[in-house]
Amino acid sequence: MLSKIRMMSPAMLAKPPFSDIHFEGVFGLFDDGVVMDLRNRIKGIEALAVGK
């Protein structure tokens, strides 16, 4: 399970289940641009969820 509270912090991208595939998590699976885009999308969803 990625998140018990149904929100995901970008820091979780370096933890299981992602780090189960590659020791660096998504940072070892994708190019930096893809990782930054994913991080920015997560931050955008997080901001909408908390009303920022």
MDAnalysis code that builds the backbone (N, CA, C; Angstrom):
import MDAnalysis as mda
import numpy as np

u = mda.Universe.empty(156, n_residues=52, atom_resindex=np.repeat(np.arange(52), 3), trajectory=True)
u.add_TopologyAttr("name", ["N", "CA", "C"] * 52)
u.add_TopologyAttr("resid", np.arange(1, 53))
u.add_TopologyAttr("resname", ["MET", "LEU", "SER", "LYS", "ILE", "ARG", "MET", "MET", "SER", "PRO", "ALA", "MET", "LEU", "ALA", "LYS", "PRO", "PRO", "PHE", "SER", "ASP", "ILE", "HIS", "PHE", "GLU", "GLY", "VAL", "PHE", "GLY", "LEU", "PHE", "ASP", "ASP", "GLY", "VAL", "VAL", "MET", "ASP", "LEU", "ARG", "ASN", "ARG", "ILE", "LYS", "GLY", "ILE", "GLU", "ALA", "LEU", "ALA", "VAL", "GLY", "LYS"])
u.atoms.positions = np.array([
    [0.849, -1.178, 0.000],
    [0.000, 0.000, 0.000],
    [0.892, 1.238, 0.000],
    [0.612, 2.150, -0.888],
    [1.415, 3.364, -0.973],
    [1.113, 4.335, 0.149],
    [-0.140, 4.452, 0.504],
    [-0.493, 5.455, 1.507],
    [-1.773, 5.052, 2.215],
    [-1.722, 5.019, 3.521],
    [-2.909, 4.689, 4.305],
    [-3.895, 5.847, 4.342],
    [-3.384, 7.065, 4.183],
    [-4.262, 8.233, 4.240],
    [-4.675, 8.708, 2.853],
    [-4.389, 7.915, 1.842],
    [-4.765, 8.186, 0.448],
    [-4.107, 9.432, -0.126],
    [-2.989, 9.808, 0.435],
    [-2.167, 10.883, -0.113],
    [-0.756, 10.333, -0.230],
    [-0.026, 10.843, -1.179],
    [1.324, 10.347, -1.395],
    [2.301, 11.504, -1.415],
    [3.289, 11.429, -0.569],
    [4.357, 12.414, -0.559],
    [5.359, 12.059, -1.654],
    [5.939, 13.055, -2.319],
    [6.963, 12.757, -3.318],
    [8.138, 11.957, -2.742],
    [8.395, 12.073, -1.449],
    [9.479, 11.303, -0.825],
    [9.248, 9.804, -0.932],
    [7.987, 9.414, -1.089],
    [7.668, 7.984, -1.189],
    [8.133, 7.372, -2.513],
    [8.532, 8.218, -3.456],
    [9.001, 7.716, -4.749],
    [10.327, 6.957, -4.620],
    [11.020, 7.131, -3.514],
    [12.296, 6.445, -3.297],
    [12.140, 5.258, -2.350],
    [10.907, 4.925, -1.999],
    [10.635, 3.852, -1.037],
    [9.838, 2.737, -1.703],
    [9.688, 1.602, -1.011],
    [8.868, 0.515, -1.566],
    [7.458, 1.015, -1.872],
    [6.862, 0.551, -2.923],
    [7.269, -0.557, -3.780],
    [8.261, -0.176, -4.868],
    [8.516, 1.132, -5.052],
    [9.424, 1.562, -6.115],
    [10.847, 1.075, -5.888],
    [11.314, 1.137, -4.649],
    [12.681, 0.681, -4.362],
    [12.810, -0.838, -4.380],
    [11.690, -1.544, -4.433],
    [11.742, -2.991, -4.616],
    [12.182, -3.336, -6.037],
    [11.909, -2.423, -6.965],
    [12.272, -2.631, -8.374],
    [13.687, -2.138, -8.642],
    [14.030, -0.975, -8.089],
    [15.369, -0.394, -8.246],
    [15.746, 0.256, -6.927],
    [16.975, 0.076, -6.483],
    [17.381, 0.564, -5.160],
    [17.242, 2.070, -4.998],
    [17.196, 2.830, -6.092],
    [17.015, 4.281, -6.021],
    [15.553, 4.692, -6.213],
    [14.650, 3.736, -6.233],
    [13.243, 4.042, -6.480],
    [13.048, 4.542, -7.897],
    [12.097, 5.455, -8.098],
    [11.832, 5.945, -9.452],
    [13.017, 6.706, -10.027],
    [13.903, 7.202, -9.158],
    [15.080, 7.939, -9.629],
    [16.017, 7.041, -10.430],
    [15.988, 5.746, -10.163],
    [16.793, 4.798, -10.913],
    [16.052, 4.174, -12.078],
    [14.747, 4.403, -12.147],
    [13.930, 3.805, -13.203],
    [13.689, 4.739, -14.383],
    [13.646, 6.039, -14.110],
    [13.278, 7.012, -15.137],
    [14.296, 8.141, -15.214],
    [14.275, 8.865, -16.332],
    [15.115, 10.048, -16.496],
    [14.673, 11.124, -15.507],
    [15.585, 12.034, -15.197],
    [15.302, 13.100, -14.233],
    [14.068, 13.915, -14.604],
    [13.898, 14.203, -15.886],
    [12.743, 14.990, -16.322],
    [11.424, 14.298, -16.024],
    [11.380, 12.998, -16.224],
    [10.170, 12.220, -15.950],
    [9.891, 12.209, -14.448],
    [10.928, 12.034, -13.655],
    [10.770, 12.011, -12.202],
    [10.283, 13.375, -11.709],
    [10.843, 14.445, -12.232],
    [10.423, 15.783, -11.803],
    [8.976, 16.060, -12.211],
    [8.576, 15.599, -13.386],
    [7.192, 15.759, -13.832],
    [6.254, 14.997, -12.895],
    [6.612, 13.779, -12.548],
    [5.814, 12.983, -11.623],
    [5.723, 13.666, -10.264],
    [6.849, 14.162, -9.770],
    [6.874, 14.873, -8.485],
    [5.973, 16.105, -8.522],
    [6.062, 16.860, -9.609],
    [5.252, 18.068, -9.728],
    [3.760, 17.742, -9.800],
    [3.428, 16.646, -10.455],
    [2.016, 16.228, -10.522],
    [1.508, 15.840, -9.138],
    [2.325, 15.115, -8.390],
    [1.937, 14.729, -7.037],
    [1.754, 15.966, -6.166],
    [2.690, 16.905, -6.256],
    [2.580, 18.143, -5.475],
    [1.329, 18.934, -5.872],
    [0.993, 18.944, -7.157],
    [-0.203, 19.647, -7.620],
    [-1.477, 19.021, -7.081],
    [-1.541, 17.712, -7.094],
    [-2.703, 17.002, -6.543],
    [-2.799, 17.246, -5.047],
    [-1.652, 17.199, -4.377],
    [-1.617, 17.452, -2.928],
    [-2.145, 18.860, -2.625],
    [-1.736, 19.833, -3.405],
    [-2.187, 21.207, -3.186],
    [-3.694, 21.331, -3.390],
    [-4.227, 20.660, -4.395],
    [-5.669, 20.691, -4.622],
    [-6.418, 20.016, -3.481],
    [-5.860, 18.933, -2.965],
    [-6.518, 18.159, -1.909],
    [-6.626, 18.940, -0.608],
    [-5.630, 19.752, -0.315],
    [-5.646, 20.512, 0.937],
    [-6.123, 21.945, 0.727],
    [-6.461, 22.286, -0.505],
    [-7.028, 23.598, -0.792],
    [-6.028, 24.726, -0.876],
    [-4.822, 24.452, -1.316],
    [-3.810, 25.517, -1.467],
    [-3.836, 26.069, -2.861],
])
